[in-house]
Amino acid sequence: MALTGRQFQITAGDHQATIVEVGAGLREYRVGGVDVTASYPEDSLPPRGAGCVLVPWPNRLRGGSYEFGGRRFQLALSEPANGNAIHGLARWVRWAPVVVEQSALTLAIDLVPQTGWIFELRVEVTYELHPESGLSVTAVARNTGSWAAPFGAGFHPYLSTHGAKLDDVTVQLPARQRILMDSAQLPVGVQTVTRTPYDLRRGRRLRHLRLDDAYTAMTDRYAEVRSRGGGARVWFDEAFGYAQVFTLEDVTPGRHGVAIEPMTCPPDAFNSGEGLIVLEPGASWAGRWGITPV
């Protein structure tokens, strides 16, 4: 069996995607046999979060520690180098198939109480392909427990550079603000992007710029990654008020990628409260995003 468990393929016209059982992540998305996302092999783990579903929080929590409902919680430090808990609790768990169709797949997980997380959530993610508009992803989370739960969600697709080096890739994101980070990649402030190298609103050729930055105050909810070989647009609805842009030289050896990560909240939201969703018992949240080749 593949390291990421069962491999679910969906198709629509020339569009084909593979979603994995472990983490419910997007392993590959291709159109006419050409990569739209930076794919990784079946016998590998997702490199640097490639395609992963990030719940019940995206990005990082400082020291893996947070306070909620008058109690202090301590999570395992899943990013030991920086002393953080990163990208939630669902990345290394087998998700169960709920709906399996030719062009659509729904996977679900029940997040159970554990050390640092005493809450209960059911999360379902549906991937669907359309022969013209491409890939859409719908996520729904519901509090199945007895008390309120903190919640955030994010997704981690890498878009292919179509063989181009990062220097020759153009990234566009219509966001007015960039979140400033410290050495542990956690927020310390907000900067207006005007007249800075981080202004991506009209599209910027990366050249020597490398990014691992969160953006907000978006005037439109999309990001595009383009090179001479092709490109794609990541779009997302109003459930996602933040987007992380992460450039990576080698997602897999010799294959570069740019991660466009729609997020409901910025890093460390369990501590700052910024963008934090609180799900009361029985309450639910839903968000939708997708990838369209351009």
C-alpha positions as CSV (number, residue, x, y, z in Angstrom):
1,M,0.0,0.0,0.0
2,A,1.1,3.6,-0.7
3,L,2.5,5.5,2.3
4,T,-0.5,7.8,2.1
5,G,-3.0,4.9,2.1
6,R,-5.7,4.3,-0.5
7,Q,-5.5,6.5,-3.6
8,F,-8.8,7.9,-4.9
9,Q,-8.9,9.1,-8.5
10,I,-11.6,11.3,-9.9
11,T,-11.9,12.5,-13.5
12,A,-14.0,14.9,-15.6
13,G,-13.1,15.3,-19.3
14,D,-9.3,15.8,-19.5
15,H,-9.1,16.7,-15.7
16,Q,-7.8,14.0,-13.3
17,A,-7.0,14.3,-9.6
18,T,-5.7,11.9,-7.0
19,I,-6.7,12.3,-3.3
20,V,-5.1,10.2,-0.6
21,E,-6.7,8.4,2.4
22,V,-4.1,9.6,4.9
23,G,-4.8,13.3,5.5
24,A,-7.4,13.5,2.7
25,G,-4.8,15.5,0.8
26,L,-4.6,16.3,-2.9
27,R,-1.6,14.3,-4.3
28,E,-1.9,15.4,-7.9
29,Y,-4.1,17.4,-10.3
30,R,-3.5,17.2,-14.0
31,V,-5.2,18.4,-17.2
32,G,-4.5,16.5,-20.4
33,G,-1.6,14.7,-18.6
34,V,0.0,18.1,-17.6
35,D,0.5,18.9,-13.9
36,V,-1.5,21.8,-12.5
37,T,-0.3,21.1,-9.0
38,A,3.2,20.1,-8.0
39,S,2.5,16.3,-7.6
40,Y,4.5,13.9,-5.5
41,P,4.9,10.1,-6.0
42,E,2.6,7.5,-4.6
43,D,5.5,5.9,-2.6
44,S,6.3,9.2,-0.8
45,L,4.9,11.2,2.1
46,P,3.5,14.6,1.3
47,P,6.6,16.9,1.1
48,R,6.3,20.1,3.1
49,G,2.6,19.7,3.6
50,A,1.8,19.3,-0.1
51,G,-1.9,19.1,-0.7
52,C,-2.8,18.7,3.0
53,V,-6.0,19.6,4.8
54,L,-5.2,21.7,7.9
55,V,-7.7,21.3,10.7
56,P,-8.6,22.2,13.4
57,W,-6.0,25.0,12.9
58,P,-3.8,26.0,9.9
59,N,-0.2,27.1,10.2
60,R,1.5,27.4,13.6
61,L,0.6,27.7,17.3
62,R,3.4,29.3,19.4
63,G,4.8,26.7,21.7
64,G,1.9,24.4,21.0
65,S,0.1,26.1,23.9
66,Y,-3.2,28.0,24.0
67,E,-5.9,29.0,26.4
68,F,-9.6,28.4,25.7
69,G,-12.6,28.4,28.0
70,G,-10.5,29.3,31.0
71,R,-8.2,26.3,30.6
72,R,-4.6,26.1,29.4
73,F,-3.8,23.3,26.8
74,Q,-0.5,21.9,25.6
75,L,-0.2,20.2,22.2
76,A,2.7,18.1,20.9
77,L,5.3,20.2,19.2
78,S,5.0,18.9,15.6
79,E,7.5,21.5,14.4
80,P,10.3,20.9,16.9
81,A,12.9,23.2,15.2
82,N,10.8,26.3,16.0
83,G,9.0,24.8,19.0
84,N,5.5,25.1,17.4
85,A,2.5,22.9,16.8
86,I,1.8,23.1,13.1
87,H,-1.1,22.4,10.7
88,G,-3.6,20.7,12.9
89,L,-4.3,17.1,13.9
90,A,-5.7,15.5,10.7
91,R,-2.6,15.2,8.4
92,W,-1.5,11.8,9.5
93,V,-4.9,10.1,10.1
94,R,-6.8,7.9,7.8
95,W,-10.0,9.6,6.5
96,A,-13.0,7.5,5.7
97,P,-14.7,7.7,2.2
98,V,-18.3,8.8,2.4
99,V,-19.1,9.4,-1.3
100,V,-17.1,7.9,-4.1
101,E,-18.1,8.9,-7.6
102,Q,-16.4,9.3,-11.0
103,S,-15.9,13.1,-10.7
104,A,-16.4,13.6,-6.9
105,L,-15.1,12.3,-3.6
106,T,-16.0,13.0,0.0
107,L,-13.7,12.0,2.8
108,A,-14.5,12.4,6.5
109,I,-12.8,12.3,9.9
110,D,-13.9,12.5,13.5
111,L,-11.4,14.4,15.5
112,V,-11.6,12.9,19.0
113,P,-10.4,14.3,22.3
114,Q,-6.7,13.8,23.0
115,T,-3.8,15.5,24.8
116,G,-4.1,19.3,24.2
117,W,-7.5,18.9,22.4
118,I,-10.5,17.9,24.4
119,F,-13.1,18.8,21.7
120,E,-15.0,16.7,19.2
121,L,-15.4,17.7,15.6
122,R,-16.5,15.9,12.4
123,V,-14.9,17.3,9.3
124,E,-15.9,16.4,5.7
125,V,-14.0,17.4,2.6
126,T,-15.4,17.0,-0.9
127,Y,-13.3,17.2,-4.0
128,E,-15.1,17.6,-7.3
129,L,-13.9,18.0,-10.9
130,H,-15.6,19.9,-13.7
131,P,-14.4,19.6,-17.3
132,E,-14.4,23.4,-17.8
133,S,-13.9,25.1,-14.4
134,G,-11.5,22.6,-12.9
135,L,-11.3,21.5,-9.3
136,S,-13.5,22.6,-6.4
137,V,-13.1,21.7,-2.8
138,T,-15.9,22.1,-0.2
139,A,-15.1,21.6,3.6
140,V,-17.7,21.3,6.4
141,A,-16.9,21.0,10.1
142,R,-19.4,20.3,12.8
143,N,-19.1,20.4,16.6
144,T,-20.3,17.0,17.7
145,G,-19.2,17.5,21.3
146,S,-20.7,18.9,24.5
147,W,-19.0,22.3,24.7
148,A,-17.6,25.0,22.4
149,A,-14.5,24.3,20.4
150,P,-11.9,26.7,18.8
151,F,-11.5,26.1,15.1
152,G,-9.6,27.2,12.0
153,A,-9.1,25.6,8.6
154,G,-6.6,25.8,5.8
155,F,-5.5,23.9,2.7
156,H,-1.9,23.5,1.3
157,P,-1.9,23.0,-2.5
158,Y,1.4,23.7,-4.4
159,L,0.9,25.0,-7.9
160,S,3.3,23.7,-10.6
161,T,5.7,26.1,-12.2
162,H,5.6,24.1,-15.4
163,G,9.4,23.6,-15.4
164,A,10.3,27.2,-14.8
165,K,12.6,28.3,-12.1
166,L,11.1,30.3,-9.3
167,D,13.0,33.4,-10.5
168,D,10.8,33.3,-13.7
169,V,7.5,32.7,-12.0
170,T,4.9,35.5,-11.6
171,V,2.6,35.5,-8.5
172,Q,-0.5,37.6,-8.1
173,L,-2.5,38.0,-4.9
174,P,-4.8,41.1,-4.5
175,A,-4.1,41.6,-0.8
176,R,-3.3,44.9,0.9
177,Q,-1.6,43.7,4.0
178,R,1.2,41.2,4.9
179,I,1.5,39.7,8.3
180,L,5.0,40.3,9.8
181,M,6.6,37.2,11.3
182,D,9.3,36.6,13.9
183,S,12.1,34.0,13.7
184,A,9.6,31.2,14.7
185,Q,7.3,32.2,11.8
186,L,4.7,33.7,14.1
187,P,2.9,37.0,13.8
188,V,4.3,40.2,15.4
189,G,2.5,42.8,13.4
190,V,0.9,43.8,10.1
191,Q,2.5,45.7,7.2
192,T,0.8,47.5,4.3
193,V,2.3,46.1,1.1
194,T,2.4,49.4,-0.8
195,R,5.9,50.2,-2.0
196,T,7.4,47.0,-0.6
197,P,8.8,43.9,-2.5
198,Y,5.8,41.9,-1.1
199,D,3.2,43.8,-3.1
200,L,1.6,41.0,-5.3
201,R,-1.6,42.9,-6.2
202,R,-0.7,43.4,-9.9
203,G,1.4,40.3,-10.3
204,R,5.1,40.2,-9.5
205,R,7.8,38.2,-11.1
206,L,9.6,36.6,-8.2
207,R,13.2,36.9,-9.4
208,H,15.1,36.6,-6.1
209,L,12.1,37.0,-3.8
210,R,11.3,33.9,-1.7
211,L,8.1,33.8,0.3
212,D,6.7,32.1,3.4
213,D,4.2,34.9,4.2
214,A,0.6,35.3,5.2
215,Y,-1.6,38.0,3.6
216,T,-4.9,39.5,4.4
217,A,-7.2,42.5,3.6
218,M,-7.9,41.1,0.2
219,T,-9.8,43.0,-2.4
220,D,-10.6,39.8,-4.3
221,R,-10.3,36.2,-3.3
222,Y,-7.9,34.5,-5.6
223,A,-4.2,34.0,-6.3
224,E,-2.5,33.2,-9.6
225,V,0.8,31.5,-10.4
226,R,2.1,31.8,-13.9
227,S,5.2,31.0,-16.0
228,R,5.8,30.8,-19.7
229,G,4.8,27.1,-19.6
230,G,1.3,27.7,-18.1
231,G,-0.4,28.7,-14.8
232,A,-3.3,28.3,-12.5
233,R,-5.6,30.3,-10.3
234,V,-6.5,29.3,-6.7
235,W,-9.9,30.9,-5.7
236,F,-11.6,30.8,-2.4
237,D,-14.8,32.1,-0.8
238,E,-15.3,34.5,2.0
239,A,-14.8,31.8,4.6
240,F,-11.1,32.3,4.0
241,G,-9.9,35.7,5.0
242,Y,-6.1,34.9,4.8
243,A,-3.7,33.3,2.4
244,Q,-0.2,32.0,2.9
245,V,2.2,32.1,0.0
246,F,5.2,29.7,0.2
247,T,7.8,29.3,-2.5
248,L,9.7,26.0,-2.6
249,E,12.6,25.2,-4.9
250,D,12.2,21.4,-4.7
251,V,8.7,20.1,-3.8
252,T,10.2,16.9,-5.2
253,P,13.7,16.8,-6.7
254,G,13.9,19.2,-9.7
255,R,10.2,20.2,-9.5
256,H,9.5,23.6,-8.0
257,G,6.2,24.9,-6.7
258,V,4.4,27.8,-5.1
259,A,2.0,27.0,-2.3
260,I,-1.2,29.1,-2.2
261,E,-2.8,28.3,1.1
262,P,-6.3,29.7,1.8
263,M,-6.8,30.0,5.6
264,T,-9.7,31.1,7.8
265,C,-7.3,32.6,10.3
266,P,-3.6,33.7,10.5
267,P,-0.9,31.8,12.3
268,D,-1.3,31.5,16.1
269,A,-5.0,32.3,16.0
270,F,-5.8,30.1,19.0
271,N,-3.7,32.6,21.1
272,S,-4.4,35.9,19.3
273,G,-8.1,35.3,18.6
274,E,-7.7,36.9,15.2
275,G,-10.0,35.2,12.7
276,L,-10.7,32.4,15.3
277,I,-14.0,30.5,14.8
278,V,-15.7,29.2,17.9
279,L,-18.1,26.3,17.1
280,E,-20.8,25.9,19.7
281,P,-22.2,22.3,20.3
282,G,-24.1,21.3,17.1
283,A,-22.9,24.3,15.1
284,S,-21.1,24.0,11.8
285,W,-18.7,25.9,9.5
286,A,-18.4,25.6,5.7
287,G,-15.9,26.9,3.2
288,R,-15.2,26.4,-0.5
289,W,-12.1,26.9,-2.7
290,G,-10.7,25.5,-5.9
291,I,-8.1,25.5,-8.7
292,T,-8.7,26.6,-12.3
293,P,-6.0,26.2,-14.9
294,V,-5.3,29.4,-16.8
